[in-house]
Amino acid sequence: MGKAGCESTLAENGQKGVELFSNSGPGWFDAILMDIRMPVMDGLEATRAIRALPRDDAKNVPIIAMTANAYDTDVQQSQDAGMNEHLAKPIAPQTLYETLARNIEKNQGQ
């Protein structure tokens, strides 16, 4: 359990992130923090791959971009890929916690 009362799983690249999600049980992950600039498969590709998986939670799990890419076009690319939120670095911890809580609560209400 982390400082904020959350457990986390780390994937060193987008492909590993897709594999971790694919191999997890439905509903295992409450949210995904996705870096845009990752090796092997970037965050946009990884998000599209997760959203395309044939399981209900893949369509609904909150995916939040955490990136240095901060232009309007970057935000639009994140949304187009299927991300729920786009947070530009540096990210204040409280902003991250509030974004996670809001998105997880909204997803659980669906």
PALUM-785895 format. One record per atom (N, C-alpha, C): residue in one letter; atom name; x, y, z. Coordinates in Angstrom, 2 decimals. Each point is the difference from the previous one (the first is absolute). Layout:
// residues N
REC   code   site      east     north        up
REC      A     CA         X         Y         Z
...
This chain:
// residues 110
REC   code   site      east     north        up
REC      M      N      0.85     -1.18      0.00
REC      M     CA     -0.85      1.18      0.00
REC      M      C      0.89      1.23      0.00
REC      G      N     -0.25      0.92     -0.93
REC      G     CA      0.80      1.19     -0.12
REC      G      C     -0.43      1.09      0.97
REC      K      N      0.67      1.12     -0.06
REC      K     CA     -0.27      1.12      0.91
REC      K      C     -1.44      0.49     -0.09
REC      A      N     -0.59     -0.04     -1.18
REC      A     CA     -1.36      0.50     -0.19
REC      A      C     -1.04     -1.11      0.17
REC      G      N      0.43     -1.16      0.51
REC      G     CA     -0.94     -1.09      0.21
REC      G      C     -0.32     -0.76     -1.27
REC      C      N      0.87      0.08     -0.99
REC      C     CA     -0.22     -0.67     -1.27
REC      C      C      1.09     -1.04     -0.24
REC      E      N     -0.36     -1.03     -0.70
REC      E     CA      0.98     -0.97     -0.49
REC      E      C      0.27      0.32     -1.45
REC      S      N      1.23     -0.23     -0.44
REC      S     CA      0.31      0.27     -1.39
REC      S      C      0.78     -1.16     -0.61
REC      T      N     -0.12     -0.10     -1.30
REC      T     CA      0.74     -0.97     -0.79
REC      T      C      0.74      0.79     -1.06
REC      L      N      1.28     -0.28     -0.18
REC      L     CA      0.82      0.76     -0.94
REC      L      C      0.26     -0.81     -1.26
REC      A      N     -0.17      0.65     -1.13
REC      A     CA      0.36     -0.59     -1.30
REC      A      C      1.07      0.89     -0.61
REC      E      N      1.10     -0.61     -0.46
REC      E     CA      1.12      0.81     -0.49
REC      E      C     -0.22      0.54     -1.41
REC      N      N     -1.05     -0.44     -0.67
REC      N     CA     -0.31      0.56     -1.32
REC      N      C     -1.48     -0.27     -0.31
REC      G      N     -0.48      0.58     -1.07
REC      G     CA     -1.41     -0.12     -0.34
REC      G      C     -0.44     -1.42     -0.29
REC      Q      N      0.84     -0.76     -0.67
REC      Q     CA     -0.35     -1.38     -0.32
REC      Q      C     -0.18     -0.82      1.27
REC      K      N      0.91      0.18      0.96
REC      K     CA     -0.11     -0.70      1.28
REC      K      C     -1.27      0.43      0.73
REC      G      N     -0.37      1.27     -0.11
REC      G     CA     -1.22      0.48      0.63
REC      G      C     -1.23     -0.67     -0.58
REC      V      N     -0.04     -0.13     -1.31
REC      V     CA     -1.12     -0.68     -0.66
REC      V      C     -0.04     -1.46      0.45
REC      E      N      1.16     -0.64      0.06
REC      E     CA      0.06     -1.40      0.43
REC      E      C     -0.47     -0.16      1.44
REC      L      N      0.44      0.89      0.89
REC      L     CA     -0.44     -0.06      1.39
REC      L      C     -1.52      0.12      0.10
REC      F      N     -0.55      0.96     -0.72
REC      F     CA     -1.45      0.17      0.04
REC      F      C     -0.69     -1.22     -0.60
REC      S      N      0.48     -0.46     -1.14
REC      S     CA     -0.61     -1.15     -0.69
REC      S      C      0.00     -1.26      0.87
REC      N      N      1.05     -0.19      0.77
REC      N     CA      0.14     -1.20      0.81
REC      N      C     -0.63      0.12      1.39
REC      S      N     -0.55      1.17      0.31
REC      S     CA     -0.65      0.19      1.30
REC      S      C     -1.46     -0.44     -0.07
REC      G      N     -0.57     -0.23      1.14
REC      G     CA     -1.42     -0.32      0.06
REC      G      C     -0.82      1.25     -0.24
REC      P      N     -1.22     -0.16     -0.49
REC      P     CA     -0.88      1.15     -0.22
REC      P      C     -0.17      0.81      1.30
REC      G      N      0.16      1.30     -0.12
REC      G     CA     -0.16      0.89      1.15
REC      G      C      1.20      0.05      0.94
REC      W      N      1.09     -0.68     -0.34
REC      W     CA      1.18      0.00      0.87
REC      W      C      0.58      1.39      0.16
REC      F      N      0.10      0.74     -1.12
REC      F     CA      0.55      1.35      0.05
REC      F      C     -1.12      1.02      0.11
REC      D      N      0.12      0.90      0.97
REC      D     CA     -0.97      1.08      0.16
REC      D      C      0.28      1.15     -0.95
REC      A      N      1.26      0.17     -0.39
REC      A     CA      0.41      1.09     -0.89
REC      A      C      1.38     -0.31     -0.56
REC      I      N      0.32      0.66     -1.09
REC      I     CA      1.32     -0.14     -0.63
REC      I      C      0.60      1.38     -0.18
REC      L      N      1.21      0.19      0.52
REC      L     CA      0.77      1.21     -0.24
REC      L      C      0.91     -0.30     -1.18
REC      M      N     -0.16      0.73     -1.08
REC      M     CA      0.68     -0.33     -1.25
REC      M      C      0.94      1.12     -0.42
REC      D      N      1.28     -0.32     -0.06
REC      D     CA      0.98      0.93     -0.56
REC      D      C     -0.16     -0.03     -1.52
REC      I      N      0.11      1.11     -0.64
REC      I     CA     -0.14      0.05     -1.46
REC      I      C      1.28     -0.47     -0.67
REC      R      N      1.13      0.42      0.52
REC      R     CA      1.30     -0.32     -0.62
REC      R      C      0.63     -1.21      0.67
REC      M      N     -0.29     -1.16     -0.54
REC      M     CA      0.60     -1.24      0.52
REC      M      C      0.63     -0.75     -1.16
REC      P      N      1.00     -0.82      0.32
REC      P     CA      0.60     -0.82     -1.05
REC      P      C     -0.92     -1.16     -0.40
REC      V      N      0.33     -0.64     -1.07
REC      V     CA     -0.68     -1.18     -0.55
REC      V      C     -1.38      0.36     -0.53
REC      M      N     -0.89      0.49      0.85
REC      M     CA     -1.34      0.44     -0.40
REC      M      C     -0.32      1.24      0.82
REC      D      N     -0.30      1.11     -0.67
REC      D     CA     -0.25      1.23      0.76
REC      D      C     -1.37     -0.06      0.67
REC      G      N     -0.27      0.97      0.84
REC      G     CA     -1.23      0.02      0.78
REC      G      C     -1.27      0.12     -0.82
REC      L      N      0.08      0.70     -1.13
REC      L     CA     -1.17      0.11     -0.86
REC      L      C     -0.35     -1.36     -0.61
REC      E      N      1.02     -0.69     -0.51
REC      E     CA     -0.21     -1.34     -0.58
REC      E      C     -0.49     -0.97      1.07
REC      A      N      0.60      0.06      1.17
REC      A     CA     -0.38     -0.90      1.09
REC      A      C     -1.46      0.23      0.41
REC      T      N     -0.40      1.26      0.06
REC      T     CA     -1.39      0.31      0.35
REC      T      C     -0.95     -0.55     -1.04
REC      R      N      0.32      0.20     -1.27
REC      R     CA     -0.86     -0.54     -1.06
REC      R      C     -0.08     -1.52      0.08
REC      A      N      1.12     -0.64      0.31
REC      A     CA      0.03     -1.46      0.11
REC      A      C     -0.86     -0.48      1.17
REC      I      N      0.09      0.68      1.12
REC      I     CA     -0.83     -0.37      1.16
REC      I      C     -1.48      0.20     -0.32
REC      R      N     -0.33      1.13     -0.57
REC      R     CA     -1.40      0.29     -0.33
REC      R      C     -0.57     -1.01     -1.00
REC      A      N      0.85     -0.60     -0.82
REC      A     CA     -0.46     -0.95     -1.02
REC      A      C     -0.15     -1.43      0.53
REC      L      N      0.42     -0.25      1.23
REC      L     CA     -0.10     -1.35      0.55
REC      L      C     -1.47     -0.39      0.16
REC      P      N     -0.30     -1.29     -0.22
REC      P     CA     -1.39     -0.45      0.06
REC      P      C     -0.47     -0.30      1.43
REC      R      N      0.02      1.01      0.84
REC      R     CA     -0.50     -0.15      1.37
REC      R      C     -0.55      1.34      0.47
REC      D      N     -1.04     -0.04      0.81
REC      D     CA     -0.71      1.21      0.40
REC      D      C      0.88      1.01      0.72
REC      D      N      0.85     -0.47      0.92
REC      D     CA      0.81      0.95      0.75
REC      D      C      1.01      0.73     -0.87
REC      A      N      0.37     -0.56     -1.12
REC      A     CA      0.94      0.66     -0.92
REC      A      C     -0.62      1.27     -0.59
REC      K      N     -1.30     -0.01     -0.12
REC      K     CA     -0.69      1.16     -0.57
REC      K      C     -0.18      1.10      1.04
REC      N      N     -0.03     -0.39      1.29
REC      N     CA     -0.38      0.94      1.05
REC      N      C      1.09      0.41      0.97
REC      V      N      1.06     -0.79      0.13
REC      V     CA      1.03      0.32      0.98
REC      V      C      0.54      1.41     -0.28
REC      P      N      0.07      0.85      1.01
REC      P     CA      0.56      1.33     -0.22
REC      P      C      1.47     -0.09     -0.39
REC      I      N      0.36      0.67     -1.09
REC      I     CA      1.39      0.08     -0.44
REC      I      C      0.37      1.48      0.01
REC      I      N      1.02      0.33      0.76
REC      I     CA      0.39      1.39      0.21
REC      I      C      1.41      0.21     -0.53
REC      A      N      0.11      0.91     -0.96
REC      A     CA      1.31      0.33     -0.56
REC      A      C      0.79      0.82      1.01
REC      M      N      1.26     -0.37      0.16
REC      M     CA      0.94      0.76      0.82
REC      M      C      1.19      0.26     -0.91
REC      T      N      0.16      1.25     -0.41
REC      T     CA      0.95      0.26     -1.07
REC      T      C      0.55      1.42      0.03
REC      A      N      1.13      0.18     -0.65
REC      A     CA      0.54      1.33     -0.21
REC      A      C     -0.65      0.67     -1.20
REC      N      N     -0.73     -0.77     -0.79
REC      N     CA     -0.70      0.54     -1.18
REC      N      C     -1.21      0.79      0.47
REC      A      N      0.05      1.32     -0.15
REC      A     CA     -1.02      0.84      0.63
REC      A      C     -0.78      0.89     -0.96
REC      Y      N      0.24     -0.11     -1.30
REC      Y     CA     -0.72      0.84     -0.95
REC      Y      C     -1.42     -0.51     -0.20
REC      D      N     -0.87      0.86     -0.49
REC      D     CA     -1.39     -0.39     -0.28
REC      D      C     -0.07     -1.21     -0.92
REC      T      N      0.90     -0.05     -0.98
REC      T     CA      0.00     -1.16     -0.92
REC      T      C      0.38     -1.28      0.74
REC      D      N      0.86      0.10      1.01
REC      D     CA      0.37     -1.17      0.80
REC      D      C     -1.19     -0.50      0.81
REC      V      N     -0.74      0.93      0.58
REC      V     CA     -1.19     -0.36      0.77
REC      V      C     -1.01     -0.68     -0.94
REC      Q      N     -0.17      0.56     -1.18
REC      Q     CA     -0.94     -0.58     -0.96
REC      Q      C      0.43     -1.41     -0.42
REC      Q      N      1.29     -0.20     -0.21
REC      Q     CA      0.50     -1.34     -0.35
REC      Q      C     -0.28     -1.00      1.11
REC      S      N      0.15      0.42      1.25
REC      S     CA     -0.30     -0.87      1.13
REC      S      C     -1.48     -0.37      0.01
REC      Q      N     -0.85      0.99     -0.19
REC      Q     CA     -1.44     -0.26     -0.02
REC      Q      C     -0.37     -0.91     -1.18
REC      D      N      0.58      0.26     -1.16
REC      D     CA     -0.28     -0.81     -1.18
REC      D      C      0.42     -1.46      0.19
REC      A      N      1.06     -0.22      0.77
REC      A     CA      0.47     -1.36      0.26
REC      A      C     -0.88     -0.74      1.01
REC      G      N     -0.82      0.76      0.73
REC      G     CA     -0.91     -0.61      0.97
REC      G      C      0.32      0.28      1.44
REC      M      N      0.89      0.96      0.25
REC      M     CA      0.33      0.35      1.38
REC      M      C     -1.10      0.88      0.59
REC      N      N     -0.15     -0.12      1.32
REC      N     CA     -1.03      0.77      0.70
REC      N      C      0.48      1.37      0.43
REC      E      N      1.27      0.12      0.31
REC      E     CA      0.57      1.27      0.48
REC      E      C      1.42      0.13     -0.53
REC      H      N      0.50      1.22      0.02
REC      H     CA      1.35      0.31     -0.49
REC      H      C      0.64      0.93      1.02
REC      L      N      0.98     -0.49      0.75
REC      L     CA      0.70      0.82      0.98
REC      L      C      1.41      0.29     -0.51
REC      A      N      0.33      1.28     -0.06
REC      A     CA      1.32      0.41     -0.47
REC      A      C      0.97      0.10      1.18
REC      K      N      1.21     -0.51     -0.20
REC      K     CA      1.04      0.06      1.03
REC      K      C      0.56      1.40      0.07
REC      P      N      0.43      0.46      1.16
REC      P     CA     -0.02     -0.71      1.27
REC      P      C     -1.42     -0.05      0.58
REC      I      N     -0.32     -1.10      0.63
REC      I     CA     -1.35     -0.22      0.53
REC      I      C      0.06      0.07      1.52
REC      A      N     -0.81      0.87      0.56
REC      A     CA     -0.09      0.10      1.46
REC      A      C     -0.68     -1.26      0.52
REC      P      N      0.54     -0.61      1.04
REC      P     CA     -0.60     -1.23      0.53
REC      P      C     -1.50      0.14      0.28
REC      Q      N     -0.43      1.11      0.57
REC      Q     CA     -1.42      0.17      0.32
REC      Q      C     -0.85      0.00     -1.27
REC      T      N      0.50      0.58     -1.08
REC      T     CA     -0.72     -0.02     -1.27
REC      T      C     -0.14     -1.43     -0.51
REC      L      N      1.05     -0.77      0.11
REC      L     CA     -0.05     -1.40     -0.41
REC      L      C     -1.01     -0.77      0.83
REC      Y      N      0.03      0.15      1.33
REC      Y     CA     -0.92     -0.73      0.87
REC      Y      C     -1.45      0.37     -0.31
REC      E      N     -0.26      1.28     -0.20
REC      E     CA     -1.37      0.45     -0.29
REC      E      C     -0.46     -0.54     -1.36
REC      T      N      0.88      0.00     -0.98
REC      T     CA     -0.34     -0.51     -1.33
REC      T      C     -0.30     -1.49      0.08
REC      L      N      0.83     -0.75      0.69
REC      L     CA     -0.24     -1.43      0.18
REC      L      C     -1.34     -0.25      0.70
REC      A      N     -0.22      0.68      1.11
REC      A     CA     -1.23     -0.21      0.77
REC      A      C     -1.23      0.31     -0.84
REC      R      N      0.02      1.11     -0.72
REC      R     CA     -1.14      0.40     -0.83
REC      R      C     -0.29     -1.04     -1.09
REC      N      N      1.04     -0.46     -0.66
REC      N     CA     -0.18     -0.95     -1.09
REC      N      C     -0.39     -1.39      0.49
REC      I      N      0.56     -0.44      1.09
REC      I     CA     -0.35     -1.31      0.55
REC      I      C     -1.45      0.02      0.49
REC      E      N     -0.38      1.08      0.68
REC      E     CA     -1.37      0.12      0.48
REC      E      C     -0.99      0.02     -1.17
REC      K      N      0.32      0.74     -1.02
REC      K     CA     -0.86      0.08     -1.18
REC      K      C     -0.12     -1.38     -0.67
REC      N      N      1.10     -0.72     -0.11
REC      N     CA     -0.01     -1.32     -0.63
REC      N      C     -0.82     -1.00      0.83
REC      Q      N      0.11      0.08      1.30
REC      Q     CA     -0.75     -0.93      0.86
REC      Q      C     -1.50      0.29     -0.03
REC      G      N     -0.36      1.23     -0.37
REC      G     CA     -1.41      0.38     -0.09
REC      G      C     -0.65     -0.44     -1.30
REC      Q      N      0.78     -0.53     -0.94
REC      Q     CA     -0.55     -0.39     -1.30
REC      Q      C     -0.63     -1.37      0.06
